[in-house]
Amino acid sequence: MIASLMMYARPELEAAHRRYWALIRHSLAARGIDAHETLSNDIEEFAVWEAPDLILSQTCGMPYRLSLHGKVQLVGTPDFGVEGCPQGYYRSAIVVRADDARLDLAAFRDARFAYNQTISQSGYAAPYAVAQRHGFWFANREQSGGHIKSAKAVAEGHADIAAIDAVTWRFIERYDDFARHLRVLEWTPATPGLPYITALNMNAARIFDAVSDAIAQLATDDRETLSLRGLVSIEAADYLAIANPPMRDN
């Protein structure tokens, strides 16, 4: 039985994530569901998401739309209390250097855009939709491999602009010194947040209850560290309704 909570993993959150998983495991066991003591955060994401013995993992809305729908079950969506969003929803901070004089997205038409990966809702699909409303898409794009790397590339002048998951941006502001060199140009519209998923042969309702109980039992400090507020149900149709950008990066 495999489980992973890799989406918001970073060293500063490791201890809180470990205690969170211990509570989830205890709550799962109380419902007759066994799970490994440790998380498999170092395994390639699709190998986890598509594993037939997947107990619990967190994915992004765009991979769910593109390939995971029908292969996994939605368990629930954690609510991180993102300002300006309904429960369980999030948005992207479009960040630029603090000293960049340009004041609106249209002025960045010819800018260097850094993104984590093309299958990212927050890092690619969301800014694509916003840019399209201004009649363009960034021709000068570079894949960074991660939100933190995208933000750092902008801060260090290797890129001009990036879109960062609001929860990740919260952690960057909290933990990364380079955040002081960045500012939020604008926010993308809210979309459903990163859902917890499980394999088709698992009892998703029991897992939802187990995770909900674990969040309720988290120590206040851990809940604040992880920014967790609760677990909500968001329908698959709400994820599938979001438009995908073109998949070719050219």
C-alpha positions in Angstrom: 0.0 0.0 0.0 1.6 3.2 -1.2 1.0 6.8 0.0 2.6 10.1 -0.8 2.1 13.7 0.2 4.8 15.2 -2.1 3.0 18.2 -3.5 3.8 20.7 -0.7 6.8 18.9 0.7 9.7 21.0 1.8 12.3 20.5 4.7 10.6 23.0 6.9 7.3 21.1 6.8 8.8 17.6 7.1 8.2 17.1 10.8 4.6 18.4 10.6 3.9 16.2 7.6 5.3 13.2 9.4 3.0 13.8 12.4 0.0 14.5 10.0 0.6 11.2 8.3 0.9 9.3 11.6 -2.6 10.6 12.5 -4.0 9.6 9.1 -2.5 6.1 9.5 -4.0 5.8 12.9 -7.4 6.9 11.7 -7.2 4.6 8.6 -6.3 1.7 10.9 -9.4 2.4 13.0 -11.4 2.0 9.8 -9.7 -1.3 8.8 -7.3 0.2 6.3 -3.6 -0.6 6.6 -0.9 1.8 5.3 2.9 2.0 5.4 4.5 3.9 8.3 6.4 6.1 5.9 5.4 8.2 2.9 6.8 7.5 -0.5 7.5 11.1 -1.4 10.6 10.3 -3.4 8.8 8.1 -6.0 8.0 9.6 -9.4 4.5 11.2 -9.2 2.7 9.2 -11.9 4.1 6.0 -10.5 2.4 6.8 -7.2 -0.8 8.2 -8.7 -1.4 5.2 -11.0 -0.3 2.6 -8.5 -3.1 -0.1 -8.0 -2.4 -0.1 -4.3 -2.5 3.7 -3.8 -4.0 4.5 -0.4 -3.6 8.3 -0.5 -1.8 10.9 -2.5 -2.3 14.5 -3.7 -2.4 15.4 -7.4 -2.9 18.6 -9.4 -6.2 19.4 -11.2 -4.6 19.3 -14.6 -3.1 15.8 -14.4 -6.4 14.7 -13.1 -8.2 16.2 -16.1 -5.7 14.9 -18.6 -5.0 11.3 -17.6 -6.0 10.3 -14.0 -9.8 10.8 -14.3 -11.3 7.3 -14.5 -8.1 5.7 -13.1 -8.4 7.0 -9.5 -11.0 8.2 -7.1 -11.2 11.6 -5.6 -11.1 11.5 -1.8 -11.5 15.1 -1.0 -9.7 18.4 -1.4 -7.7 20.0 1.5 -8.7 23.5 2.3 -5.7 25.8 2.9 -7.7 28.9 3.6 -6.5 30.7 0.5 -7.6 34.3 0.6 -10.2 35.2 -2.0 -11.1 31.6 -2.7 -14.0 29.3 -1.7 -13.1 26.4 0.7 -10.8 23.9 -1.1 -10.1 26.3 -4.0 -6.8 28.1 -4.7 -5.3 30.5 -7.3 -1.9 31.5 -8.6 0.3 34.5 -7.7 1.7 35.9 -10.8 5.1 37.1 -9.5 7.7 39.5 -11.0 10.8 41.2 -9.5 10.0 43.8 -7.0 12.0 46.4 -8.9 10.4 45.7 -12.3 8.6 48.8 -13.4 5.9 47.1 -15.5 2.5 47.3 -13.8 0.2 45.0 -15.7 0.4 41.6 -17.4 0.0 42.9 -20.9 3.3 44.8 -20.4 5.0 41.4 -20.0 4.0 40.1 -23.4 7.7 39.7 -24.5 9.0 38.7 -21.1 10.8 35.5 -20.1 8.2 33.2 -18.4 9.3 30.5 -16.0 7.0 27.6 -15.3 7.3 24.4 -13.2 5.8 22.0 -15.9 3.3 22.1 -18.7 0.8 19.8 -16.8 0.6 22.2 -13.9 -2.8 24.0 -13.3 -1.3 26.7 -11.2 2.0 27.2 -13.0 0.9 26.8 -16.6 -2.8 26.5 -17.3 -3.9 29.3 -15.0 -1.5 31.9 -16.4 -2.2 30.7 -19.9 -5.9 31.5 -19.4 -5.2 34.9 -18.0 -2.7 35.8 -20.7 -5.1 34.7 -23.4 -7.6 37.3 -22.2 -4.9 39.9 -23.0 -4.5 38.3 -26.5 -1.1 36.6 -26.1 0.9 33.8 -24.7 4.5 34.0 -23.7 6.7 33.0 -26.6 9.8 33.0 -24.4 9.2 30.2 -21.9 11.5 28.0 -19.8 10.6 25.0 -17.7 12.1 25.2 -14.2 11.0 21.9 -12.7 9.3 23.4 -9.7 7.4 26.4 -8.3 10.2 27.3 -6.0 12.7 27.1 -8.8 10.4 29.3 -11.0 10.1 32.0 -8.3 13.9 31.9 -7.6 14.6 32.3 -11.3 12.5 35.5 -11.4 14.1 36.8 -8.2 17.6 36.2 -9.6 16.9 37.7 -13.0 17.0 34.5 -15.0 13.3 35.0 -15.8 10.9 37.9 -15.6 7.6 36.4 -14.6 6.1 33.2 -13.2 2.8 31.9 -11.8 3.1 30.2 -8.3 0.5 28.1 -6.5 -0.9 30.3 -3.8 -0.1 27.8 -1.1 3.5 27.4 -2.3 3.8 31.2 -2.5 2.7 31.4 1.2 5.5 29.0 2.1 8.0 30.9 -0.1 7.2 34.1 1.6 7.5 32.4 5.0 10.8 30.5 4.4 12.7 31.8 1.4 14.9 34.9 1.6 14.6 35.6 -2.1 10.9 36.3 -1.7 11.8 39.9 -0.7 12.9 40.4 -4.3 9.5 39.5 -5.7 6.1 41.1 -5.8 2.7 39.8 -6.9 1.6 41.4 -10.1 -1.9 39.9 -10.0 -3.8 36.8 -9.0 -5.4 34.3 -11.3 -9.1 33.3 -10.9 -9.8 30.6 -8.3 -10.0 27.0 -9.3 -10.4 23.7 -7.4 -7.4 23.0 -5.3 -5.1 20.0 -5.3 -7.2 16.9 -4.5 -6.4 13.9 -2.5 -6.8 10.7 -4.5 -6.9 7.0 -4.0 -7.0 3.8 -6.2 -10.3 2.6 -7.7 -10.4 -0.4 -5.4 -10.2 1.6 -2.2 -13.0 2.9 0.0 -12.8 6.7 -0.7 -15.5 7.6 1.8 -13.6 5.9 4.7 -10.4 7.6 3.6 -12.2 11.0 3.5 -13.4 10.4 7.1 -9.9 9.3 8.2 -8.2 12.3 6.8 -10.8 14.7 8.1 -10.3 13.2 11.6 -6.6 13.5 11.3 -6.8 17.2 10.4 -9.1 17.8 13.4 -6.6 16.0 15.7 -3.5 17.9 14.4 -1.9 20.1 17.0 -2.6 23.8 16.4 1.1 24.5 15.6 1.2 21.7 13.0 -2.1 22.8 11.4 -0.8 26.3 11.1 2.6 25.1 9.8 0.8 23.1 7.1 -1.8 25.8 6.6 -4.5 23.1 6.8 -8.1 24.1 7.6 -10.0 21.0 6.7 -11.1 18.7 4.0 -14.0 19.4 1.5 -15.7 17.5 -1.3 -15.4 19.0 -4.8 -17.1 17.1 -7.6 -15.1 15.6 -10.5 -17.1 17.7 -12.9 -15.7 20.9 -11.3 -12.2 19.8 -12.1 -13.0 18.6 -15.6 -14.7 21.9 -16.4 -11.4 23.8 -16.4 -9.9 24.4 -19.8 -6.5 22.9 -20.7 -3.9 24.9 -22.6 -2.3 23.5 -25.7 0.0 20.6 -24.8 2.8 21.4 -27.2 5.4 23.7 -25.7 6.5 25.7 -28.7 
